[in-house]
Amino acid sequence: MTIKEEIKDDIAILTLTGDLMDGPEVSPFHAHIKKLVDSNINRVIVDFSAIRWFGSAMLGVLTASLATVREAGGDLYLVGITKRIESIFMVTSLASAFQTYRTVNRALVHFRHN
């Protein structure tokens, strides 16, 4: 997995590419989130536009990352989720835990108005 980071104001935009199937591939993600929170950035947008599928390990890492940013007073939004990935959230009953948006710009607007 590759994580491309862009900071706009105090919002981190993380664009993911590569395979997100098991622990070794996804474990750097939560470490990246913790580093952002340690730098006082607790509002994060994760862009999955280049990802078509991920395994249960990524779901666990996303859930832990959501808890990390929320404990720091922020939130984590997901962008570019495919119908196939959305089905994972539905089956695991995590769909209501994450806010999803079609585009990064829509997620940015929501963060800036809340």
DOVO-664850 format. One line per 2 residues: number of its first residue (from 1); their letters; for each residue y, x, z of N, C-alpha, C. Coordinates in pm, whole numbers. Each point is the difference from the previous one (the first is absolute). Example, Ala and Ser with C-alpha at 12.3 -4.5 7.8 and 13.67 -1.06 7.14 Angstrom:
<recs>
1	AS	-569 1319 780 119 -89 0 120 90 0; 105 -35 -72 119 82 6 109 -77 73
</recs>
This chain:
<recs>
1	MT	-117 84 0 117 -84 0 124 89 0; 97 -43 -77 130 66 -2 103 -99 52
3	IK	89 48 87 107 -81 56 132 56 -47; 72 -79 -79 135 39 -42 98 -74 91
5	EE	88 74 64 93 -60 96 142 3 -54; 68 -112 18 142 -11 -32 65 -72 117
7	IK	113 52 47 73 -63 109 128 -61 -57; 17 -131 22 123 -69 -38 59 -56 127
9	DD	119 48 33 62 -30 128 -98 44 109; -50 -89 80 -97 37 103 -135 -68 -25
11	IA	-29 -24 -127 -124 -65 -40 -83 98 -84; -124 21 40 -89 88 -76 -78 -83 -102
13	IL	-3 49 -123 -79 -61 -105 -111 99 -34; -123 -41 25 -115 85 -26 -78 -56 -118
15	TL	-9 79 -106 -75 -40 -119 -133 73 2; -109 -76 -2 -133 57 9 -67 6 -137
17	TG	-71 110 -23 -82 15 -120 -131 66 39; -100 -17 -84 -130 63 26 -99 -98 58
19	DL	-109 57 52 -107 -82 58 25 -24 148; -23 -123 44 19 -37 139 -127 -65 53
21	MD	-108 72 -6 -127 -62 34 -51 33 139; 2 125 41 -60 31 130 92 85 88
23	GP	-46 28 120 79 66 103 76 124 -42; -68 102 -58 72 122 -36 113 -23 -100
25	EV	-17 -98 -88 103 -27 -100 120 -73 59; -22 -83 102 109 -84 51 58 48 133
27	SP	-67 91 68 48 43 131 140 62 -2; 43 67 -107 138 53 0 108 -108 7
29	FH	-34 -123 -38 100 -106 -3 56 -29 139; -85 -21 97 49 -32 135 76 117 59
31	AH	-44 122 -27 74 119 45 141 0 -60; 11 -40 -125 131 -7 -66 90 -104 68
33	IK	-60 -115 33 75 -106 69 49 50 136; -86 67 73 39 53 132 114 100 -13
35	KL	-3 83 -104 107 97 -24 132 -72 -28; -5 -107 -76 121 -78 -28 56 -59 130
37	VD	-86 -61 80 44 -61 127 59 108 92; -61 117 3 54 110 80 137 44 -49
39	SN	29 -27 -128 131 31 -59 95 -119 5; -34 -99 83 80 -121 18 9 -88 -124
41	IN	-101 4 -82 -10 -91 -115 -117 -92 30; 34 -127 28 -103 -96 39 -9 -120 -93
43	RV	70 7 -111 -10 -105 -101 -60 64 -125; -117 -52 -41 -78 64 -105 -45 -102 -102
45	IV	14 37 -127 -53 -78 -111 -109 84 -64; -117 -58 -17 -112 71 -62 -27 -65 -135
47	DF	17 80 -105 -16 -49 -137 -142 30 -50; -77 -105 -23 -138 11 -46 -12 -28 -150
49	SA	110 4 -74 -2 -36 -142 -100 81 -81; -24 123 38 -93 87 -75 -142 -5 55
51	IR	-25 -85 100 -130 -9 65 -65 -132 -38; -122 4 -45 -69 -123 -39 -97 -48 108
53	WF	-46 89 87 -100 -36 99 4 101 112; -33 -42 122 -21 95 108 -108 -49 93
55	GS	-56 91 76 -109 -32 90 47 -40 138; -97 -27 86 29 -46 136 74 106 82
57	AM	-22 127 -31 70 106 74 151 -13 -19; 44 -31 -120 144 -15 -26 52 -123 72
59	LG	-77 -105 7 41 -119 73 23 33 147; -90 78 58 16 43 139 122 86 20
61	VL	25 91 -93 117 89 8 129 -81 -14; 0 -98 -89 119 -85 -15 28 -79 127
63	TA	-104 -53 61 16 -77 123 54 88 112; -53 121 14 50 94 101 144 40 -29
65	SL	33 19 -127 136 37 -38 99 -112 28; -43 -124 -26 84 -116 32 30 -3 149
67	AT	-102 21 81 20 2 146 95 112 41; -12 116 -62 86 115 32 147 -31 -27
69	VR	30 -55 -118 141 -27 -31 54 -117 81; -83 -98 28 47 -114 81 25 42 144
71	EA	-82 88 54 23 51 135 132 76 8; 43 56 -113 127 73 -7 115 -92 -37
73	GG	-25 -132 -5 106 -97 -29 22 -26 -147; -91 44 -86 17 -18 -143 -104 -91 -60
75	DL	-25 20 -130 -100 -80 -69 -48 77 -122; -108 -49 -58 -61 62 -117 -27 -111 -101
77	YL	57 13 -119 -18 -99 -106 -86 59 -110; -79 -84 -64 -86 42 -109 53 -56 -132
79	VG	-6 84 -103 51 -36 -133 -107 31 -104; -6 -82 -103 -88 28 -113 -147 -22 29
81	IT	-30 -94 86 -139 -30 36 -65 -81 -113; -115 46 -47 -73 -75 -103 -72 -118 64
83	KR	-42 -93 -82 -78 -116 50 -129 48 66; -58 103 -54 -126 53 56 23 56 141
85	IE	108 76 17 31 54 132 41 -113 94; 75 -95 -51 41 -115 82 -122 -72 57
87	SI	-108 -4 -78 -120 -66 48 -58 69 123; 16 131 11 -46 73 119 76 -51 122
89	FM	130 -14 -14 81 -49 112 -38 -142 39; -32 -82 -99 -39 -138 29 -134 -6 72
91	VT	-97 74 -48 -134 -2 58 1 52 144; 85 98 26 5 61 134 100 -71 91
93	SL	62 -105 -47 101 -76 75 121 84 38; 30 104 -78 118 83 26 118 -36 -90
95	AS	-17 -98 -86 108 -37 -92 127 -38 74; -13 -66 113 120 -43 73 65 114 78
97	AF	-70 111 17 55 113 75 99 81 -83; -18 1 -131 83 83 -88 90 -86 -87
99	QT	124 45 -15 91 -64 -94 -13 73 -132; -17 -77 -108 -14 60 -132 111 -48 -92
101	YR	36 88 -93 105 -30 -97 -46 49 -137; 56 -60 -103 -37 40 -136 60 134 -38
103	TV	123 25 45 68 124 -40 59 71 122; 23 127 -18 65 80 105 140 -55 27
105	NR	72 -38 -106 136 -51 19 3 -126 86; -96 -90 -17 -5 -121 82 -27 35 146
107	AL	-89 96 23 -28 43 137 123 66 62; 71 80 -78 123 64 50 103 -105 39
109	VH	18 -101 -83 96 -107 29 -38 -69 131; -128 -29 17 -43 -66 123 27 87 122
111	FR	-31 129 -6 28 89 111 149 4 32; 83 7 -102 143 14 21 64 -126 56
113	HN	-64 -115 -17 56 -125 52 -66 -44 129; -84 84 56 -64 -34 129 28 106 104
</recs>
